Amino acid sequence: MNIAVVGTGYVGLVAGACFAEMGNEVVCVDVNSKKVTALQNGEVPIFEPGLEDLVRSNAKSGRLTFTNSLHDAVQVSDVIFIAVGTPQDEDGSADLTHVLAVASGIGESMNAPKVVVDKSTVPVGTADLVKAAIEKVAKYPVDVVSNPEFLKEGAAIDDFMRPDRVVVGVASEHAANVMRELYRPFVRTNNPILIMDIRSAEMTKYAANTMLALRVSFMNEIANLCEGAGADINKVRVGIGTDSRIGMSFIFPGIGYGGSCFPKDVQALIKTGKDHGIDLKIARSVEDVNKSQKMLMVRKIIEHYRSEDLAGKTFAVWGLAFKPKTDDVREAPALTICSELVKRGARVRVYDPEANDTFKEKFGAHSNLECVKDNYEALKGADALIVCTEWNAFRQPNFKRIKQELVKPVVFDGRNIYDIADMRSYGFTYYSVGRPSVTQG
């Protein structure tokens, strides 16, 4: 099948590479000429395990190409995916400016009937707007489809190649058949292709992400209660997660969720509720708990040092990305923590295996923040270590070396990756989430 993917961000590039891997002829479009040139040279601008190899191998085979010309891509394609950004407006709604601009460009470029697929995360009713924008200028009929993505950063290739389900919203049997044919190679294990109406598909994306965000925020609230009541959240997590009605997914306590999906999608769903006269109280609580949880380690640090003034203190931070196996720092808890520490006069020395550059770009230059190239380098002369992201490389470090490098053996573990008994035996003062603290002396 001949496919165009408009937008070479996270979703668009993964989709384009995976469709090409299944033998389709795919052309990816982007308005950024430097980005297109880099991709043509095999340079992938984002970190995602397996993506670079997939892009390079399919580009070498000729199945995956890159261009600045939306017109040319539309003319040679039967199916066009819109995968451009939908940044958040101040009121929490998704900004559809780029989506609708692409839709108009598609309409102007059509040389035959086409199937246009909304792959970007968009609010309910967007397909109607896209169809109207295309039909306003097009000379040929168009089918508009909603096909939300459910990719986990760090596991996106596997998620796309072996989805647990494919959600497709259509208004015609022709569009349904095209999408079934396109996705058939990805569901050979008989996982379902769920064909539904367009608005239900659009709603499914927001509902799914808000449900997952709800589990995260709920566990973080229970973790805070465990600390106050003298319980251990790790034991509670196992106690409820082994209930088959609940399961273990997304019930790990921590310092809040981040990334490009959960924060934006929860707020967009709240806004959609307001637009329809529905106050989504649970969704609002999910967001409120998450904002508070990002401040948890800051509150523990202030309590430990018995002062809001942290001038003269230096903190080592391990992990900047919002989760492991990505360089994405959007809405990452580390941003909040580092910002609050610097605001209180502290110096911060940070390290992440992949996200140093994206963090520096997002945080901005500051004399009290330094990015280093090694996790142990971050420790030198620091008063305490803060763990913000649970990269595997941090799980079994050299604790003897950590203790030697720190001014005092103090660790604030925002992801509960260390064992309480071990930290006590190593001589650390240790704070985690929802578990008893360890104090020495």
C-alpha positions in Angstrom: 0.0 0.0 0.0 1.2 3.5 -0.7 1.2 5.6 2.5 2.1 9.2 3.5 2.8 10.1 7.1 2.7 13.9 7.7 4.9 14.8 10.7 8.1 13.0 11.7 7.8 13.5 15.4 7.6 10.5 17.8 4.3 9.1 16.5 4.8 9.8 12.8 8.4 8.4 12.6 7.5 5.2 14.5 4.4 4.7 12.4 6.2 5.4 9.1 9.1 3.0 9.9 6.8 0.2 11.1 4.5 0.5 8.1 7.5 0.3 5.8 8.9 -2.7 7.7 5.7 -4.6 6.6 6.5 -3.9 2.9 4.4 -0.7 2.4 5.8 2.2 0.4 5.9 5.0 2.9 6.8 8.7 2.4 7.2 10.8 5.6 6.6 14.5 5.3 7.9 17.3 7.5 8.1 21.1 7.0 11.5 21.2 8.7 14.0 20.9 5.9 16.9 20.3 8.3 15.1 17.4 9.9 14.2 15.9 6.5 17.8 16.1 5.4 19.0 14.5 8.6 16.5 11.7 8.2 17.6 11.2 4.6 21.1 10.8 6.0 20.0 8.2 8.5 20.1 10.5 11.5 17.1 10.0 13.9 16.3 13.0 16.0 14.7 11.2 18.9 15.9 8.3 21.1 13.7 5.2 21.0 15.1 1.7 21.2 15.2 0.0 17.8 13.9 3.0 15.8 17.2 4.1 14.3 17.9 0.6 12.9 14.3 0.4 11.5 14.6 3.8 9.8 17.9 3.1 8.3 17.1 -0.4 7.0 13.9 0.6 5.4 15.3 3.8 3.9 18.1 1.7 2.4 15.5 -0.7 0.9 13.7 2.3 -0.7 10.5 1.6 1.1 10.9 4.6 3.5 11.6 8.1 2.1 11.4 11.6 3.4 10.3 14.9 1.8 9.3 18.5 2.5 6.6 18.3 -0.2 3.1 17.5 1.1 1.8 17.9 -2.4 4.0 15.2 -3.9 3.4 12.8 -0.9 -0.4 13.1 -1.2 -0.3 12.5 -5.0 1.6 9.2 -4.7 -0.3 7.9 -1.7 -3.6 6.1 -1.1 -3.7 6.6 2.7 -2.4 9.7 4.4 -1.8 9.8 8.1 -1.8 13.1 10.0 0.7 12.9 12.8 1.6 16.5 13.6 1.7 18.0 17.0 -1.4 19.1 18.9 0.2 21.4 21.6 -1.8 22.4 24.6 -3.6 25.7 24.8 -3.8 27.6 28.0 -7.3 26.3 28.7 -6.1 22.7 28.4 -7.6 22.0 25.0 -5.6 20.7 22.1 -4.4 23.3 19.5 -5.6 21.9 16.1 -3.9 24.6 14.0 -1.3 22.3 12.5 -3.8 19.4 12.0 -6.2 21.6 10.1 -3.4 23.3 8.1 -2.3 19.8 7.0 -5.9 18.9 6.2 -6.3 21.9 3.9 -3.0 21.1 2.2 -4.1 17.5 1.6 -7.3 18.7 0.1 -5.5 21.0 -2.3 -3.1 18.3 -3.3 -5.6 15.4 -3.9 -5.6 13.9 -7.4 -7.9 11.0 -6.5 -10.1 9.8 -3.7 -8.1 9.3 -0.5 -8.3 7.9 3.0 -7.0 10.4 5.6 -6.2 9.1 9.0 -6.0 11.2 12.2 -3.1 9.6 14.1 -2.4 12.7 16.3 -4.1 12.8 19.6 -7.1 15.0 19.0 -10.3 15.8 20.9 -13.8 14.4 20.0 -15.1 16.0 16.9 -11.8 16.7 15.2 -12.4 14.3 12.3 -15.5 16.4 11.4 -13.3 19.5 11.3 -10.6 17.7 9.2 -13.2 16.4 6.7 -14.7 19.9 6.4 -11.2 21.5 5.8 -10.4 18.9 3.1 -13.8 19.1 1.4 -13.7 22.9 1.3 -10.8 22.7 -1.3 -10.7 19.2 -2.6 -12.1 18.0 -6.0 -12.3 14.4 -4.9 -14.1 12.5 -2.2 -12.3 11.7 1.1 -12.8 9.3 4.0 -11.5 10.6 7.3 -10.6 8.0 9.9 -9.7 8.2 13.6 -6.8 5.8 14.5 -5.4 6.8 17.9 -1.9 5.6 18.9 -1.2 3.7 22.1 2.6 3.7 22.1 4.7 3.6 25.3 7.9 5.6 25.0 10.8 3.1 25.3 8.7 0.3 23.9 7.1 2.0 20.9 8.4 -0.3 18.2 7.1 -3.4 19.9 3.8 -1.7 20.7 3.3 -0.8 17.1 4.5 -4.1 15.6 2.5 -6.2 18.1 -0.4 -4.1 19.4 -2.8 -5.5 21.9 -5.6 -3.9 19.9 -6.0 -1.4 17.0 -8.7 1.2 17.4 -10.2 2.5 14.2 -13.1 5.0 13.9 -14.7 5.1 10.5 -17.8 6.4 8.7 -17.8 4.0 5.7 -17.2 0.4 5.0 -14.6 1.3 2.4 -12.5 3.0 5.0 -12.9 0.1 7.4 -11.7 -2.4 4.8 -8.7 -0.2 3.9 -7.7 0.0 7.6 -8.2 -3.8 8.1 -6.0 -4.5 5.2 -3.3 -2.1 6.4 -3.2 -3.5 10.0 -3.7 -7.2 9.2 0.0 -8.0 9.3 0.3 -6.5 12.8 -2.4 -8.7 14.4 -1.4 -12.2 13.2 -1.9 -13.4 16.8 -5.6 -12.5 16.5 -5.5 -9.4 18.7 -8.5 -7.3 17.6 -8.9 -4.5 15.1 -11.7 -2.6 16.8 -13.9 -0.9 14.2 -16.2 1.7 15.7 -17.7 5.1 15.0 -15.3 8.0 14.7 -16.2 9.9 17.9 -15.9 6.8 20.0 -12.4 6.2 18.7 -11.4 9.8 19.4 -12.8 9.4 23.0 -11.0 6.1 23.5 -7.6 7.6 23.4 -8.3 10.2 26.1 -10.2 7.7 28.3 -7.5 5.1 28.2 -4.7 7.5 29.1 -6.7 9.2 31.9 -7.5 5.7 33.3 -3.8 4.9 33.4 -3.0 8.3 34.9 -5.7 7.7 37.5 -4.0 4.4 38.6 -0.6 6.3 39.0 -2.1 9.1 41.0 -4.2 6.7 43.2 -1.1 4.7 44.1 0.8 7.8 44.9 -2.0 9.0 47.3 -2.0 5.6 48.9 1.8 5.7 49.2 1.5 9.0 51.0 -1.1 7.5 53.4 1.2 4.5 54.0 4.0 6.8 55.2 1.6 8.5 57.6 0.1 5.3 58.9 3.3 3.3 59.1 2.6 0.9 56.3 4.8 -0.1 53.4 3.5 0.7 49.9 5.5 -2.0 48.2 3.7 -4.6 50.3 0.4 -3.0 49.7 1.0 -2.8 46.0 1.6 -6.6 45.8 -1.4 -7.1 48.0 -3.8 -5.3 45.7 -2.0 -6.0 42.4 -2.3 -9.8 42.7 -6.1 -9.3 42.7 -7.0 -10.3 39.1 -9.5 -7.5 38.9 -6.8 -4.9 39.5 -3.4 -6.3 38.2 0.1 -4.9 38.6 0.2 -2.5 35.7 0.7 1.2 36.5 0.5 0.8 40.3 4.1 1.6 41.1 4.4 4.6 43.5 6.7 7.4 42.6 7.1 11.2 42.1 4.4 11.6 39.5 3.9 11.0 35.8 5.1 13.1 33.0 5.7 12.8 29.2 3.8 14.0 26.2 0.6 12.0 26.8 -0.8 11.7 30.3 -0.5 15.4 31.4 -1.9 16.8 28.1 -4.5 14.1 27.7 -5.9 14.4 31.2 -6.3 18.1 30.8 -7.8 17.8 27.3 -10.4 15.4 28.7 -11.2 17.8 31.5 -11.7 20.6 28.9 -13.9 18.3 26.7 -16.0 17.7 29.8 -16.4 21.5 30.4 -17.3 21.9 26.7 -20.2 19.5 27.2 -21.3 20.7 30.6 -19.7 17.8 32.5 -17.4 18.3 35.5 -14.9 15.4 35.4 -14.1 15.5 39.1 -12.0 12.3 39.1 -9.9 13.6 36.2 -9.3 16.9 38.0 -8.2 15.0 41.1 -5.8 12.9 39.0 -4.1 16.1 37.8 -4.1 17.7 41.3 -2.5 14.7 42.9 0.1 14.5 40.2 1.1 18.1 40.6 1.5 17.7 44.3 3.4 14.4 44.0 6.1 16.1 41.9 6.9 18.2 45.0 7.2 15.2 47.3 11.0 14.9 47.3 11.3 18.7 47.6 9.2 18.5 50.8 11.3 15.7 52.1 14.5 17.6 51.4 13.2 20.7 53.2 12.1 18.6 56.2 15.4 16.8 56.3 17.4 20.0 56.4 14.8 21.8 58.5 14.9 24.8 56.2 13.4 26.2 53.0 16.8 27.9 52.4 19.1 25.4 50.7 21.9 27.8 49.8 25.3 26.1 50.1 23.8 22.7 49.5 24.6 20.6 46.4 22.4 17.8 45.1 23.2 15.1 42.7 20.3 14.0 40.5 20.2 10.7 38.7 17.6 10.5 35.9 16.0 13.4 34.0 13.7 11.8 31.5 10.1 11.2 32.6 10.7 7.5 32.3 13.6 5.1 31.3 14.5 4.3 27.7 13.6 7.8 26.3 15.1 11.3 26.2 11.7 12.9 26.7 11.7 15.4 29.6 8.3 16.9 28.9 6.5 17.4 32.2 9.2 15.3 33.9 9.3 15.3 37.7 13.0 16.1 37.5 12.2 19.5 36.0 10.0 20.4 38.9 12.5 19.1 41.5 15.5 20.8 40.0 13.7 24.1 39.5 12.5 24.1 43.2 16.0 23.3 44.5 17.6 26.0 42.4 14.9 28.5 43.5 15.9 27.8 47.1 19.6 28.5 46.4 20.9 25.0 46.0 23.3 23.8 43.3 22.2 20.8 41.3 24.5 18.4 39.3 22.4 16.2 37.0 22.9 13.1 34.8 20.8 11.0 32.6 21.9 8.3 30.1 20.0 9.9 27.2 18.2 13.1 28.3 21.0 15.5 29.3 20.7 17.5 26.1 16.9 17.7 26.1 16.8 18.6 29.8 19.3 21.4 29.3 17.2 22.7 26.4 14.0 22.6 28.4 15.4 23.8 31.7 17.5 26.6 30.2 20.9 27.9 31.3 21.4 28.4 35.0 24.6 29.0 37.0 23.4 26.6 39.7 22.6 23.7 37.4 25.3 21.5 35.8 24.9 18.5 33.5 27.6 15.9 33.7 28.6 12.9 31.7 28.6 10.2 34.4 26.4 9.3 37.3 29.3 9.1 39.7 30.7 12.4 38.6 27.4 14.0 39.7 28.0 12.7 43.2 31.4 14.5 43.8 31.0 16.8 46.8 27.2 16.6 46.8 25.3 16.7 50.0 22.7 14.1 48.9 21.6 12.0 45.9 18.1 12.2 44.4 16.9 9.5 42.1 14.2 10.7 39.7 14.2 8.1 36.9 14.6 4.3 37.3 17.1 3.6 34.6 18.5 0.0 34.9 22.0 1.5 35.3 21.0 3.0 38.6 19.5 -0.1 40.1 22.6 -1.8 41.4 25.2 0.9 41.7 28.4 0.8 43.8 27.0 1.9 47.1 30.5 2.1 48.7 31.5 4.6 46.0 28.3 6.6 46.4 29.0 6.9 50.1 32.6 8.0 49.5 31.7 10.6 47.0 28.8 12.2 48.9 29.5 14.7 51.7 27.0 12.8 53.8 25.4 9.5 52.9 21.8 10.8 52.2 19.6 9.4 49.4 16.2 10.6 48.3 14.8 7.8 46.1 11.8 8.9 44.1 11.3 5.5 42.4 11.8 3.0 45.3 14.5 1.2 43.5 16.6 0.4 46.6 15.9 -2.0 49.4 15.3 -0.4 52.8 17.3 -3.1 54.7 20.2 -2.7 52.3 20.3 1.0 52.7 20.2 0.7 56.4 23.1 -1.8 56.4 25.2 0.4 54.1 24.8 3.3 56.5 22.6 5.6 54.4 20.0 8.0 55.6 17.3 7.0 53.1 14.0 8.4 52.0 11.6 6.8 49.5 7.9 6.9 48.6 5.3 5.3 50.8 7.9 3.4 52.9 9.5 3.9 56.3 12.5 6.3 56.2 16.0 5.2 57.3 17.9 7.5 59.6 21.4 6.9 60.9 22.6 8.0 64.3 
